Amino acid sequence: MVANIGRTDRIIRILIGLALIALVFVGPRTPWGWIGLVPLLTAFISFCPLYALLGIRTKS
C-alpha cells in the first residue's frame, strides 16, 4: 500500500467524513451517516483502494 492521497485530498476527505458522521447525531439522524467513516479512514491512512484500481495519484 503506497500512499496515493495528497494533502488537499486528505483535508477534503476529512471534512466530508465529519459532515456525514454529523448526520448521525444532528439533522435527519440517519444511520447512512456512518458512511462518513470511509473517507475518514482513507484520509488517515493516505491510501484509497479505488484510486489504486484506477491509477489515480493525488500525492506528488
PDB file of N, CA, C and O in Angstrom:
ATOM      1  N   MET A   1       0.842  -1.180   0.000  1.00  0.00           N
ATOM      2  CA  MET A   1       0.000   0.000   0.000  1.00  0.00           C
ATOM      3  C   MET A   1       0.886   1.241   0.000  1.00  0.00           C
ATOM      4  O   MET A   1       1.438   1.621   1.033  1.00  0.00           O
ATOM      5  N   VAL A   2       1.014   1.859  -1.148  1.00  0.00           N
ATOM      6  CA  VAL A   2       1.769   3.094  -1.284  1.00  0.00           C
ATOM      7  C   VAL A   2       0.785   4.251  -1.175  1.00  0.00           C
ATOM      8  O   VAL A   2      -0.282   4.221  -1.787  1.00  0.00           O
ATOM      9  N   ALA A   3       1.138   5.266  -0.402  1.00  0.00           N
ATOM     10  CA  ALA A   3       0.260   6.423  -0.224  1.00  0.00           C
ATOM     11  C   ALA A   3      -0.056   7.047  -1.583  1.00  0.00           C
ATOM     12  O   ALA A   3       0.842   7.317  -2.381  1.00  0.00           O
ATOM     13  N   ASN A   4      -1.344   7.269  -1.832  1.00  0.00           N
ATOM     14  CA  ASN A   4      -1.751   7.855  -3.105  1.00  0.00           C
ATOM     15  C   ASN A   4      -2.708   9.035  -2.929  1.00  0.00           C
ATOM     16  O   ASN A   4      -3.352   9.457  -3.890  1.00  0.00           O
ATOM     17  N   ILE A   5      -2.805   9.568  -1.712  1.00  0.00           N
ATOM     18  CA  ILE A   5      -3.691  10.692  -1.432  1.00  0.00           C
ATOM     19  C   ILE A   5      -2.849  11.878  -0.969  1.00  0.00           C
ATOM     20  O   ILE A   5      -2.083  11.769  -0.011  1.00  0.00           O
ATOM     21  N   GLY A   6      -2.994  12.993  -1.648  1.00  0.00           N
ATOM     22  CA  GLY A   6      -2.251  14.205  -1.315  1.00  0.00           C
ATOM     23  C   GLY A   6      -2.889  14.968  -0.167  1.00  0.00           C
ATOM     24  O   GLY A   6      -3.939  14.585   0.349  1.00  0.00           O
ATOM     25  N   ARG A   7      -2.234  16.058   0.224  1.00  0.00           N
ATOM     26  CA  ARG A   7      -2.670  16.833   1.384  1.00  0.00           C
ATOM     27  C   ARG A   7      -4.053  17.447   1.187  1.00  0.00           C
ATOM     28  O   ARG A   7      -4.906  17.335   2.068  1.00  0.00           O
ATOM     29  N   THR A   8      -4.285  18.091   0.051  1.00  0.00           N
ATOM     30  CA  THR A   8      -5.584  18.720  -0.208  1.00  0.00           C
ATOM     31  C   THR A   8      -6.692  17.681  -0.236  1.00  0.00           C
ATOM     32  O   THR A   8      -7.770  17.903   0.314  1.00  0.00           O
ATOM     33  N   ASP A   9      -6.433  16.560  -0.868  1.00  0.00           N
ATOM     34  CA  ASP A   9      -7.404  15.467  -0.943  1.00  0.00           C
ATOM     35  C   ASP A   9      -7.723  14.952   0.465  1.00  0.00           C
ATOM     36  O   ASP A   9      -8.879  14.663   0.774  1.00  0.00           O
ATOM     37  N   ARG A  10      -6.711  14.840   1.305  1.00  0.00           N
ATOM     38  CA  ARG A  10      -6.916  14.369   2.684  1.00  0.00           C
ATOM     39  C   ARG A  10      -7.814  15.326   3.460  1.00  0.00           C
ATOM     40  O   ARG A  10      -8.722  14.895   4.170  1.00  0.00           O
ATOM     41  N   ILE A  11      -7.556  16.629   3.324  1.00  0.00           N
ATOM     42  CA  ILE A  11      -8.359  17.628   4.042  1.00  0.00           C
ATOM     43  C   ILE A  11      -9.815  17.562   3.593  1.00  0.00           C
ATOM     44  O   ILE A  11     -10.726  17.612   4.419  1.00  0.00           O
ATOM     45  N   ILE A  12     -10.030  17.450   2.289  1.00  0.00           N
ATOM     46  CA  ILE A  12     -11.402  17.363   1.760  1.00  0.00           C
ATOM     47  C   ILE A  12     -12.085  16.102   2.285  1.00  0.00           C
ATOM     48  O   ILE A  12     -13.248  16.150   2.684  1.00  0.00           O
ATOM     49  N   ARG A  13     -11.376  14.982   2.288  1.00  0.00           N
ATOM     50  CA  ARG A  13     -11.962  13.733   2.783  1.00  0.00           C
ATOM     51  C   ARG A  13     -12.313  13.818   4.264  1.00  0.00           C
ATOM     52  O   ARG A  13     -13.347  13.300   4.685  1.00  0.00           O
ATOM     53  N   ILE A  14     -11.467  14.464   5.054  1.00  0.00           N
ATOM     54  CA  ILE A  14     -11.755  14.611   6.483  1.00  0.00           C
ATOM     55  C   ILE A  14     -13.001  15.461   6.687  1.00  0.00           C
ATOM     56  O   ILE A  14     -13.856  15.116   7.502  1.00  0.00           O
ATOM     57  N   LEU A  15     -13.115  16.568   5.957  1.00  0.00           N
ATOM     58  CA  LEU A  15     -14.286  17.435   6.097  1.00  0.00           C
ATOM     59  C   LEU A  15     -15.566  16.719   5.671  1.00  0.00           C
ATOM     60  O   LEU A  15     -16.588  16.823   6.349  1.00  0.00           O
ATOM     61  N   ILE A  16     -15.517  16.002   4.565  1.00  0.00           N
ATOM     62  CA  ILE A  16     -16.698  15.265   4.098  1.00  0.00           C
ATOM     63  C   ILE A  16     -17.065  14.163   5.089  1.00  0.00           C
ATOM     64  O   ILE A  16     -18.241  13.965   5.396  1.00  0.00           O
ATOM     65  N   GLY A  17     -16.067  13.454   5.583  1.00  0.00           N
ATOM     66  CA  GLY A  17     -16.317  12.388   6.549  1.00  0.00           C
ATOM     67  C   GLY A  17     -16.963  12.908   7.822  1.00  0.00           C
ATOM     68  O   GLY A  17     -17.916  12.316   8.328  1.00  0.00           O
ATOM     69  N   LEU A  18     -16.445  14.016   8.339  1.00  0.00           N
ATOM     70  CA  LEU A  18     -17.022  14.592   9.557  1.00  0.00           C
ATOM     71  C   LEU A  18     -18.443  15.098   9.318  1.00  0.00           C
ATOM     72  O   LEU A  18     -19.307  14.963  10.184  1.00  0.00           O
ATOM     73  N   ALA A  19     -18.683  15.678   8.148  1.00  0.00           N
ATOM     74  CA  ALA A  19     -20.035  16.158   7.826  1.00  0.00           C
ATOM     75  C   ALA A  19     -21.019  15.002   7.747  1.00  0.00           C
ATOM     76  O   ALA A  19     -22.147  15.115   8.226  1.00  0.00           O
ATOM     77  N   LEU A  20     -20.605  13.892   7.148  1.00  0.00           N
ATOM     78  CA  LEU A  20     -21.501  12.733   7.061  1.00  0.00           C
ATOM     79  C   LEU A  20     -21.759  12.119   8.427  1.00  0.00           C
ATOM     80  O   LEU A  20     -22.887  11.730   8.730  1.00  0.00           O
ATOM     81  N   ILE A  21     -20.735  12.029   9.247  1.00  0.00           N
ATOM     82  CA  ILE A  21     -20.918  11.467  10.585  1.00  0.00           C
ATOM     83  C   ILE A  21     -21.811  12.377  11.425  1.00  0.00           C
ATOM     84  O   ILE A  21     -22.557  11.891  12.275  1.00  0.00           O
ATOM     85  N   ALA A  22     -21.746  13.678  11.202  1.00  0.00           N
ATOM     86  CA  ALA A  22     -22.603  14.611  11.926  1.00  0.00           C
ATOM     87  C   ALA A  22     -24.077  14.333  11.653  1.00  0.00           C
ATOM     88  O   ALA A  22     -24.926  14.627  12.494  1.00  0.00           O
ATOM     89  N   LEU A  23     -24.392  13.767  10.485  1.00  0.00           N
ATOM     90  CA  LEU A  23     -25.790  13.439  10.170  1.00  0.00           C
ATOM     91  C   LEU A  23     -26.354  12.377  11.116  1.00  0.00           C
ATOM     92  O   LEU A  23     -27.570  12.271  11.274  1.00  0.00           O
ATOM     93  N   VAL A  24     -25.486  11.600  11.739  1.00  0.00           N
ATOM     94  CA  VAL A  24     -25.948  10.573  12.667  1.00  0.00           C
ATOM     95  C   VAL A  24     -26.464  11.216  13.948  1.00  0.00           C
ATOM     96  O   VAL A  24     -27.393  10.704  14.573  1.00  0.00           O
ATOM     97  N   PHE A  25     -25.862  12.340  14.341  1.00  0.00           N
ATOM     98  CA  PHE A  25     -26.176  12.953  15.632  1.00  0.00           C
ATOM     99  C   PHE A  25     -27.094  14.164  15.537  1.00  0.00           C
ATOM    100  O   PHE A  25     -27.840  14.445  16.475  1.00  0.00           O
ATOM    101  N   VAL A  26     -27.050  14.886  14.418  1.00  0.00           N
ATOM    102  CA  VAL A  26     -27.916  16.054  14.221  1.00  0.00           C
ATOM    103  C   VAL A  26     -28.572  15.951  12.855  1.00  0.00           C
ATOM    104  O   VAL A  26     -28.177  15.134  12.023  1.00  0.00           O
ATOM    105  N   GLY A  27     -29.561  16.772  12.635  1.00  0.00           N
ATOM    106  CA  GLY A  27     -30.235  16.750  11.336  1.00  0.00           C
ATOM    107  C   GLY A  27     -31.185  15.577  11.239  1.00  0.00           C
ATOM    108  O   GLY A  27     -31.948  15.322  12.171  1.00  0.00           O
ATOM    109  N   PRO A  28     -31.154  14.852  10.117  1.00  0.00           N
ATOM    110  CA  PRO A  28     -32.125  13.773   9.931  1.00  0.00           C
ATOM    111  C   PRO A  28     -31.847  12.538  10.795  1.00  0.00           C
ATOM    112  O   PRO A  28     -32.691  11.646  10.874  1.00  0.00           O
ATOM    113  N   ARG A  29     -30.697  12.474  11.432  1.00  0.00           N
ATOM    114  CA  ARG A  29     -30.321  11.355  12.309  1.00  0.00           C
ATOM    115  C   ARG A  29     -30.481  10.002  11.614  1.00  0.00           C
ATOM    116  O   ARG A  29     -31.117   9.082  12.128  1.00  0.00           O
ATOM    117  N   THR A  30     -29.898   9.923  10.468  1.00  0.00           N
ATOM    118  CA  THR A  30     -29.971   8.702   9.679  1.00  0.00           C
ATOM    119  C   THR A  30     -28.701   7.875   9.855  1.00  0.00           C
ATOM    120  O   THR A  30     -27.612   8.440   9.955  1.00  0.00           O
ATOM    121  N   PRO A  31     -28.817   6.561   9.894  1.00  0.00           N
ATOM    122  CA  PRO A  31     -27.617   5.725  10.043  1.00  0.00           C
ATOM    123  C   PRO A  31     -26.711   5.759   8.813  1.00  0.00           C
ATOM    124  O   PRO A  31     -25.575   5.289   8.884  1.00  0.00           O
ATOM    125  N   TRP A  32     -27.178   6.299   7.693  1.00  0.00           N
ATOM    126  CA  TRP A  32     -26.350   6.415   6.498  1.00  0.00           C
ATOM    127  C   TRP A  32     -25.149   7.313   6.742  1.00  0.00           C
ATOM    128  O   TRP A  32     -24.183   7.271   5.980  1.00  0.00           O
ATOM    129  N   GLY A  33     -25.192   8.113   7.775  1.00  0.00           N
ATOM    130  CA  GLY A  33     -24.074   8.993   8.097  1.00  0.00           C
ATOM    131  C   GLY A  33     -22.805   8.242   8.449  1.00  0.00           C
ATOM    132  O   GLY A  33     -21.712   8.797   8.340  1.00  0.00           O
ATOM    133  N   TRP A  34     -22.928   6.989   8.868  1.00  0.00           N
ATOM    134  CA  TRP A  34     -21.749   6.197   9.223  1.00  0.00           C
ATOM    135  C   TRP A  34     -20.879   5.904   8.005  1.00  0.00           C
ATOM    136  O   TRP A  34     -19.739   5.463   8.151  1.00  0.00           O
ATOM    137  N   ILE A  35     -21.402   6.142   6.813  1.00  0.00           N
ATOM    138  CA  ILE A  35     -20.585   6.003   5.605  1.00  0.00           C
ATOM    139  C   ILE A  35     -19.429   7.007   5.650  1.00  0.00           C
ATOM    140  O   ILE A  35     -18.431   6.838   4.950  1.00  0.00           O
ATOM    141  N   GLY A  36     -19.565   8.036   6.461  1.00  0.00           N
ATOM    142  CA  GLY A  36     -18.509   9.025   6.625  1.00  0.00           C
ATOM    143  C   GLY A  36     -17.220   8.439   7.180  1.00  0.00           C
ATOM    144  O   GLY A  36     -16.170   9.076   7.095  1.00  0.00           O
ATOM    145  N   LEU A  37     -17.277   7.251   7.740  1.00  0.00           N
ATOM    146  CA  LEU A  37     -16.062   6.600   8.239  1.00  0.00           C
ATOM    147  C   LEU A  37     -15.119   6.209   7.102  1.00  0.00           C
ATOM    148  O   LEU A  37     -13.905   6.146   7.293  1.00  0.00           O
ATOM    149  N   VAL A  38     -15.674   5.949   5.929  1.00  0.00           N
ATOM    150  CA  VAL A  38     -14.845   5.537   4.790  1.00  0.00           C
ATOM    151  C   VAL A  38     -13.890   6.659   4.367  1.00  0.00           C
ATOM    152  O   VAL A  38     -12.685   6.417   4.286  1.00  0.00           O
ATOM    153  N   PRO A  39     -14.378   7.879   4.094  1.00  0.00           N
ATOM    154  CA  PRO A  39     -13.423   8.924   3.736  1.00  0.00           C
ATOM    155  C   PRO A  39     -12.461   9.268   4.866  1.00  0.00           C
ATOM    156  O   PRO A  39     -11.307   9.614   4.611  1.00  0.00           O
ATOM    157  N   LEU A  40     -12.923   9.178   6.119  1.00  0.00           N
ATOM    158  CA  LEU A  40     -12.022   9.440   7.235  1.00  0.00           C
ATOM    159  C   LEU A  40     -10.904   8.407   7.299  1.00  0.00           C
ATOM    160  O   LEU A  40      -9.739   8.757   7.488  1.00  0.00           O
ATOM    161  N   LEU A  41     -11.254   7.154   7.145  1.00  0.00           N
ATOM    162  CA  LEU A  41     -10.247   6.090   7.197  1.00  0.00           C
ATOM    163  C   LEU A  41      -9.237   6.238   6.067  1.00  0.00           C
ATOM    164  O   LEU A  41      -8.033   6.130   6.296  1.00  0.00           O
ATOM    165  N   THR A  42      -9.714   6.483   4.853  1.00  0.00           N
ATOM    166  CA  THR A  42      -8.789   6.625   3.729  1.00  0.00           C
ATOM    167  C   THR A  42      -7.919   7.865   3.895  1.00  0.00           C
ATOM    168  O   THR A  42      -6.765   7.868   3.464  1.00  0.00           O
ATOM    169  N   ALA A  43      -8.450   8.917   4.511  1.00  0.00           N
ATOM    170  CA  ALA A  43      -7.648  10.122   4.739  1.00  0.00           C
ATOM    171  C   ALA A  43      -6.541   9.861   5.747  1.00  0.00           C
ATOM    172  O   ALA A  43      -5.414  10.323   5.570  1.00  0.00           O
ATOM    173  N   PHE A  44      -6.859   9.121   6.804  1.00  0.00           N
ATOM    174  CA  PHE A  44      -5.864   8.893   7.845  1.00  0.00           C
ATOM    175  C   PHE A  44      -4.783   7.899   7.445  1.00  0.00           C
ATOM    176  O   PHE A  44      -3.665   7.969   7.955  1.00  0.00           O
ATOM    177  N   ILE A  45      -5.094   6.980   6.545  1.00  0.00           N
ATOM    178  CA  ILE A  45      -4.052   6.040   6.109  1.00  0.00           C
ATOM    179  C   ILE A  45      -3.408   6.492   4.795  1.00  0.00           C
ATOM    180  O   ILE A  45      -2.469   5.858   4.314  1.00  0.00           O
ATOM    181  N   SER A  46      -3.911   7.584   4.217  1.00  0.00           N
ATOM    182  CA  SER A  46      -3.387   8.164   2.963  1.00  0.00           C
ATOM    183  C   SER A  46      -3.385   7.175   1.803  1.00  0.00           C
ATOM    184  O   SER A  46      -2.521   7.237   0.928  1.00  0.00           O
ATOM    185  N   PHE A  47      -4.330   6.286   1.799  1.00  0.00           N
ATOM    186  CA  PHE A  47      -4.428   5.303   0.718  1.00  0.00           C
ATOM    187  C   PHE A  47      -5.888   5.083   0.369  1.00  0.00           C
ATOM    188  O   PHE A  47      -6.722   4.852   1.245  1.00  0.00           O
ATOM    189  N   CYS A  48      -6.190   5.158  -0.930  1.00  0.00           N
ATOM    190  CA  CYS A  48      -7.536   4.900  -1.411  1.00  0.00           C
ATOM    191  C   CYS A  48      -7.482   3.720  -2.384  1.00  0.00           C
ATOM    192  O   CYS A  48      -6.841   3.816  -3.431  1.00  0.00           O
ATOM    193  N   PRO A  49      -8.142   2.619  -2.055  1.00  0.00           N
ATOM    194  CA  PRO A  49      -8.123   1.459  -2.942  1.00  0.00           C
ATOM    195  C   PRO A  49      -8.716   1.758  -4.317  1.00  0.00           C
ATOM    196  O   PRO A  49      -8.237   1.226  -5.319  1.00  0.00           O
ATOM    197  N   LEU A  50      -9.734   2.590  -4.382  1.00  0.00           N
ATOM    198  CA  LEU A  50     -10.335   2.939  -5.667  1.00  0.00           C
ATOM    199  C   LEU A  50      -9.345   3.718  -6.532  1.00  0.00           C
ATOM    200  O   LEU A  50      -9.252   3.483  -7.737  1.00  0.00           O
ATOM    201  N   TYR A  51      -8.611   4.637  -5.923  1.00  0.00           N
ATOM    202  CA  TYR A  51      -7.571   5.354  -6.660  1.00  0.00           C
ATOM    203  C   TYR A  51      -6.530   4.383  -7.198  1.00  0.00           C
ATOM    204  O   TYR A  51      -6.063   4.532  -8.326  1.00  0.00           O
ATOM    205  N   ALA A  52      -6.169   3.393  -6.397  1.00  0.00           N
ATOM    206  CA  ALA A  52      -5.166   2.416  -6.832  1.00  0.00           C
ATOM    207  C   ALA A  52      -5.670   1.628  -8.044  1.00  0.00           C
ATOM    208  O   ALA A  52      -4.912   1.381  -8.982  1.00  0.00           O
ATOM    209  N   LEU A  53      -6.941   1.236  -8.024  1.00  0.00           N
ATOM    210  CA  LEU A  53      -7.506   0.498  -9.156  1.00  0.00           C
ATOM    211  C   LEU A  53      -7.561   1.333 -10.424  1.00  0.00           C
ATOM    212  O   LEU A  53      -7.346   0.823 -11.523  1.00  0.00           O
ATOM    213  N   LEU A  54      -7.850   2.618 -10.268  1.00  0.00           N
ATOM    214  CA  LEU A  54      -7.990   3.496 -11.424  1.00  0.00           C
ATOM    215  C   LEU A  54      -6.668   4.149 -11.830  1.00  0.00           C
ATOM    216  O   LEU A  54      -6.606   4.832 -12.852  1.00  0.00           O
ATOM    217  N   GLY A  55      -5.626   3.947 -11.051  1.00  0.00           N
ATOM    218  CA  GLY A  55      -4.325   4.526 -11.368  1.00  0.00           C
ATOM    219  C   GLY A  55      -4.224   6.005 -11.071  1.00  0.00           C
ATOM    220  O   GLY A  55      -3.396   6.703 -11.657  1.00  0.00           O
ATOM    221  N   ILE A  56      -5.065   6.496 -10.161  1.00  0.00           N
ATOM    222  CA  ILE A  56      -5.061   7.902  -9.791  1.00  0.00           C
ATOM    223  C   ILE A  56      -4.132   8.097  -8.606  1.00  0.00           C
ATOM    224  O   ILE A  56      -4.082   7.263  -7.701  1.00  0.00           O
ATOM    225  N   ARG A  57      -3.399   9.198  -8.614  1.00  0.00           N
ATOM    226  CA  ARG A  57      -2.487   9.507  -7.523  1.00  0.00           C
ATOM    227  C   ARG A  57      -2.487  11.031  -7.334  1.00  0.00           C
ATOM    228  O   ARG A  57      -2.029  11.758  -8.215  1.00  0.00           O
ATOM    229  N   THR A  58      -2.995  11.522  -6.196  1.00  0.00           N
ATOM    230  CA  THR A  58      -3.008  12.954  -5.947  1.00  0.00           C
ATOM    231  C   THR A  58      -1.823  13.396  -5.102  1.00  0.00           C
ATOM    232  O   THR A  58      -1.635  14.591  -4.870  1.00  0.00           O
ATOM    233  N   LYS A  59      -1.040  12.460  -4.649  1.00  0.00           N
ATOM    234  CA  LYS A  59       0.156  12.795  -3.874  1.00  0.00           C
ATOM    235  C   LYS A  59       1.311  13.018  -4.835  1.00  0.00           C
ATOM    236  O   LYS A  59       1.577  12.199  -5.714  1.00  0.00           O
ATOM    237  N   SER A  60       1.991  14.143  -4.650  1.00  0.00           N
ATOM    238  CA  SER A  60       3.115  14.436  -5.549  1.00  0.00           C
ATOM    239  C   SER A  60       4.405  13.787  -5.094  1.00  0.00           C
ATOM    240  O   SER A  60       5.438  13.941  -5.746  1.00  0.00           O
TER     241      SER A  60
END
